[in-house]
Structure formats: structure tokens, C-alpha cells
């Protein structure tokens, strides 16, 4: 695989500022932290990931759109549901994956969940350019008022929404857009799992960057970074800071004998390789739908690849937002 001859694109990664969220995390009591983790998984852990964004921009150059994987010298790696689920310790009692693309709660419904008077929330639902959402500043002030009143459950719900909008499903700076609100709503109210949506957004973002031959990586960068380093380094905490060239050289030099195929603590049991009528796995994210090919990642999950996948298993599709309602309904059924 001659990765050195691949065309390179101008792809940048944006790492969100998490200082306020770290202060929130550190201020939680053990009971509140446990309740938060039970509902949302270990998303607070992502605040501590020392992301080197040059690693992500270097990694993006190895993405292979048709195969939905990163293709290196003599092997390939693909983020999987099982790996993302293990990193986030996704709660086991979830009622299936997020499937609410395009489904946005009404202002009165959202106001009730956030414990905000609807007459106060409604005028603060803004449209910036073509994007609708709630300004970060308004939500932060609301969270502060809840803290002063010691309404901790309402405070933590607001902070969860901010994390969803700014860290997990970012789109526009300083705005929690309706796409992020949709996923938050599904997790908070419908008890759906956000992990498939996070994996979908990672693949969807990469795919869009390659369609446009460049662009900005707007997905959960700390999650993708942690997945990468778990396969490259044994001790994550000891990684020295590297620049873009050094990361590129590091990734170019990887071989199947030097990477960590099965990271410590992964402990995967059953794996999902197909879904309903689909021979691979369709994913619904905050920005659209895309499928991926976990059959190519069996070695990462502790299983051998015993046969060459046929073309049907690797057949891909992707669409943005709600542009293919027929396919979206098929994915939801699956």
C-alpha cells in the first residue's frame, strides 16, 4: 500500500476549549458524578485527554473513503462501535442507538427538561447564519443561576447540553445547534445511546473533508485522538508533544508489527458486523448517515479475519442531513 503517493489535502482539526467544563467536573460530588456518568457515559473523561491536534490532521491523510478506514503501510485500522463504547463506558441499559436525525424537541419540551421557563428559553433560540441553536453564553449564565440557587440537577443538565454541543457534536463556535440538541434530547429523554452517533460523525466528517478535498474536522476530536493513541502507544500519559511532521513520520512508519492491535482493557465480547438488511453497519449521526465496515476491523477486536470480504460487504453509502428520507427510514428500521 503506497500511502506515500496519496494526494494530501488541507485538513485542520479544531480542539475545543474545555477549561470551564474541567472546573464543572472537578466540582461534582461523587454522587452527582456517578449520576452524570450513568446517564451520559464517561464523557467527562474526554475533558482530560491531552489532545495533540497535529496527530488528527496527520491521521486524516490516511483515511480511505471507500473502505471507511485508515490505510497504512501494510495494514488498516477503523474506529468501531465497540472501541468507542469501551472508551466512553457507554451505559448498558440504553434503548438502542440514536436515530433522531431531524427530530428536534419543541421549545416547551426542551424548556421542561432544562427547567427553564418557556417564555425565557424561546427568545434565546437564535438563528446564526443558517444555523439554529442556543447561544453558549445564555446557557452558561443559566447554569450559574442554578448553581447559586443550588438546583444541582438542573445545573448538571445544562452542563451536559453544553458538553454535547461544544465537545461531542460541535458545529458552530459559541452556539449549541439543533443537531447537538437532538442527540442530547434522545439521550436524556429517550435513553438512547450517543456512541453510534459519535462514530457516525467521525466518519461523516472525514468523508466530507475528502469530498471537498480539505476542510475543518468538526467532530469529537478527543475521542478520535484517544482511539488513535490506544493503538500506537502503550502508555498514553507518557506521549511527548510532537509537531505535524513528527506525527506524519510516526504514522508513516507504523507497521502491523508495531501497532497495538488489541488495546489493554478493551475486553470486547460480541461484535456488530451487520444490521438488519444491511451487510455492514449503518450509522445515524448529528449531520447525516454513513455506514462502516467492521468486518475489516476484526483483528482490532481480537478476532482473526478468515476470509476476504466480498464487494457487497464493503458497499458504502453516505448522505448529509435529511437529503435521503427513504434511506433514513431503512436505517432506522434496521
Secondary structure, 3 states (H helix, E strand, C coil): CCHHHCCCCEEEECCCCCHHHHHHHHCCCHHHHHHHHHHHCCHHHHHHCCCCHHHHHHHHCCEEHHHCEEECCCCEECCCHHHHHHHHCCCCCCCCECCCCCCCCCHHHHHHHHCCCHHHHHHHEEEECCEEEEEHHHHHHHHHHHHHCCCHHHHHHHHHHHHHHHHHCCCECCEEEHHHHHHHHHHHCCCCECHHHHHHHHHHHHHHHHHCCEEEECCCHHHHHHHHHHHHCCCHHHCCCCCHHHHHHHHHCCCCCCCCCCCCCCCCCCCCCCECCECCEEEECCCEEEEECHHHHCCCCCCCCCCCCCCCCCCCCEEECCCCHHHHHHHHHC
